[in-house]
Amino acid sequence: MGNGVQLQGMSAAQLAKKVLNNEPLFILDVRNENDFKDWKIEGPHVQIVNTPYFDLIDGVETVVDQLPDDKEILVVCAKEGSSKFVGEQLIEQGKERVSYLAGGMKSWSEHLEPVKVGDLQDGGEIYQFVRIGKGCLSYMVISNGEAAVIDGVRMTAVFENFAKEKQVSIKHTIDTHLHADHISGGRKLAEKTGGTYWLPPKDAEEVVFDFAKLEEGTRIVVGDTEIQIQPIYSPGHTIGSTSLIVDKQFLLSGDILFVKSIGRPDLAGKAEDWVTDLRTTLYERYKQLSHDLIVLPAHFGKYTELGEGGQVSARLGDLYKENPGLNIREETAFRRTVTENLPPQPNAYQEIRQTNMGRITPSDEEQREMEIGPNRCAVHDA
């Protein structure tokens, strides 16, 4: 290769660190324009150019002038093959700091970055797993040798390895609702660890497997120190949506309330039916809770919601002041907001719901394909 420079691969984990650490990065995305518009890598110091691979097959001369000499250039494609080819061509053209995203956007979609949220009153801890390329947020509550995983994604090895590192046993896996944007790992993780899988029964009328009923009034205990997880019925995103209060400090809001938006009610075809439930949850039930609770949602929309170290969280009282979805006074205006002009529904969301019910069993590769793209669980992008 030119100048004896070798093309380097960058893992999704390395890329996540750069984005979360606010490091400057220049990305050449060689996917087609529609895929790029649908979903791309974003960050506070990420510059990105989209030039489709088919425009570069005969040579990269047309794009070289758009690329910096003083920054690292990361070439990105769907799976990695095209980005390797383009990266090698750029080095031939004299670019020296070039790498490609190993595993492509599929790899980026699957990476989870654990971030410590805080300590619990009796010595436990709570961690947020940021799926930065997909916008999903999972949680692990740890106390006295035991753990519970909330809204776990299908890449269950991440949770198993983290639990091993922390020397804890996963005793509970909990889904706050039947997910429509990503495939749950909760049941699979419970089967692998011998834990109990919890799911709201009103979301589970069509599931074909056994589960423990996540209902208001149930007390789930993690560890001998009794870190309590208290379910709060909070319908609106789905009919069964159930929030969790952990240790009287944290409100795990599922897909009902986000940092900069609120949940959409249309992913099971019931938008008109569930608008009233959604408003009641947000404007009455949540309002009765302590406004000092730290809201930990199951998703984020854009990188602007990422706080220090990548954490996504906000004080409930602050959200009542700042979140536009919590400040729509007229019910008719609220109804319009959550039923009209919504973003496109998540890719393959019907098949994802069927998978989470256990009614279809797609292969691992099919599951990866189903999940490609953003989560789109909010009524509007942040």
Secondary structure, 3 states (H helix, E strand, C coil): CHHHCCCEEECHHHHHHHHHCCCCEEEEECCCHHHHHHCCCCCCCEEEEECCHHHCCCCCHHHHCCCCCCCCEEEECCCCHHHHHHHHHHHHCCCCCEEEECCHHHHHHHCCEEEEEEECCCCCEEEEEEECCCCEEEEEEEECCEEEEECCECCCHHHHHHHHHCCCEEEEEECCCCCCCCCECHHHHHHHHCCEEEECHHHCCCCCCCCEECCCCCCEEECCCCEEEEEEECCCCCCCCEEEEECCCEEEEECCECCCCEECCCCCCCHHHHHHHHHHHHHHHHHHCCCCCEEEECECCCHHHCCHHHCCCEEHHHHHHHCHHHCCCCHHHHHHHHHCCCCCCCCCHHHHHHHHCCCCCCCHHHHHHHHCCCCCCECCCC
